[in-house]
Amino acid sequence: MSNRPVIQVLYTCDGCNLKDAKVAVPARTTEDVVTWTQKIMAQAIADDHFRRSPHCYSKTMATVKIPITGANKIGGPALQ
């Protein structure tokens, strides 16, 4: 991960019964929301999911929860 702030995203996988697994994701800075969601957040979730459940082959997560409290954009860090 880079030196930029991170946010805590929660995801659920029905394939291996993970519920609201917490993963640190680099906060969205200059990326548009689609790029951040599809590349940065998705990769962080995929890496974390593999570490937790290496034998689960689910290609999609049942839910992903991105915190927005205190942020000025989706995926952005909470403002101080």
C-alpha positions as a Python dict, from the first residue, in 0.01 Angstrom:
ca = {
    (1, 'M'): (0, 0, 0),
    (2, 'S'): (109, 354, -64),
    (3, 'N'): (145, 639, 182),
    (4, 'R'): (-206, 762, 118),
    (5, 'P'): (-479, 725, 381),
    (6, 'V'): (-677, 404, 405),
    (7, 'I'): (-1041, 332, 477),
    (8, 'Q'): (-1191, 19, 629),
    (9, 'V'): (-1423, -159, 387),
    (10, 'L'): (-1641, -453, 491),
    (11, 'Y'): (-1727, -741, 260),
    (12, 'T'): (-1928, -1061, 281),
    (13, 'C'): (-1868, -1380, 84),
    (14, 'D'): (-2147, -1635, 75),
    (15, 'G'): (-1911, -1896, -73),
    (16, 'C'): (-1703, -1929, 243),
    (17, 'N'): (-1939, -1764, 491),
    (18, 'L'): (-1722, -1462, 567),
    (19, 'K'): (-1946, -1191, 712),
    (20, 'D'): (-1845, -825, 720),
    (21, 'A'): (-1474, -902, 689),
    (22, 'K'): (-1278, -581, 741),
    (23, 'V'): (-1005, -485, 496),
    (24, 'A'): (-790, -172, 470),
    (25, 'V'): (-824, -13, 126),
    (26, 'P'): (-625, 284, -4),
    (27, 'A'): (-864, 579, 6),
    (28, 'R'): (-979, 729, -321),
    (29, 'T'): (-780, 1040, -405),
    (30, 'T'): (-762, 1144, -771),
    (31, 'E'): (-920, 835, -931),
    (32, 'D'): (-1274, 842, -1059),
    (33, 'V'): (-1509, 622, -858),
    (34, 'V'): (-1533, 347, -1123),
    (35, 'T'): (-1154, 309, -1153),
    (36, 'W'): (-1111, 310, -776),
    (37, 'T'): (-1391, 56, -725),
    (38, 'Q'): (-1287, -183, -1002),
    (39, 'K'): (-911, -170, -958),
    (40, 'I'): (-801, -53, -615),
    (41, 'M'): (-1087, -164, -390),
    (42, 'A'): (-1160, -486, -578),
    (43, 'Q'): (-793, -588, -568),
    (44, 'A'): (-766, -520, -194),
    (45, 'I'): (-1077, -731, -131),
    (46, 'A'): (-957, -1012, -359),
    (47, 'D'): (-616, -1024, -187),
    (48, 'D'): (-769, -1021, 161),
    (49, 'H'): (-1029, -1283, 67),
    (50, 'F'): (-759, -1515, -69),
    (51, 'R'): (-553, -1479, 251),
    (52, 'R'): (-854, -1559, 467),
    (53, 'S'): (-1009, -1829, 252),
    (54, 'P'): (-763, -1966, -6),
    (55, 'H'): (-990, -2253, -108),
    (56, 'C'): (-1295, -2037, -184),
    (57, 'Y'): (-1337, -1971, -554),
    (58, 'S'): (-1620, -1716, -543),
    (59, 'K'): (-1579, -1455, -816),
    (60, 'T'): (-1808, -1199, -651),
    (61, 'M'): (-1877, -1086, -298),
    (62, 'A'): (-2233, -1084, -164),
    (63, 'T'): (-2195, -736, -16),
    (64, 'V'): (-1936, -461, 3),
    (65, 'K'): (-1981, -175, 248),
    (66, 'I'): (-1786, 146, 185),
    (67, 'P'): (-1790, 398, 471),
    (68, 'I'): (-1897, 749, 378),
    (69, 'T'): (-1933, 917, 717),
    (70, 'G'): (-1712, 1226, 720),
    (71, 'A'): (-1588, 1180, 363),
    (72, 'N'): (-1659, 1418, 79),
    (73, 'K'): (-1675, 1143, -185),
    (74, 'I'): (-1729, 768, -214),
    (75, 'G'): (-1409, 594, -108),
    (76, 'G'): (-1256, 914, 23),
    (77, 'P'): (-1096, 939, 365),
    (78, 'A'): (-1286, 1097, 654),
    (79, 'L'): (-1213, 1467, 664),
    (80, 'Q'): (-1038, 1592, 976),
}
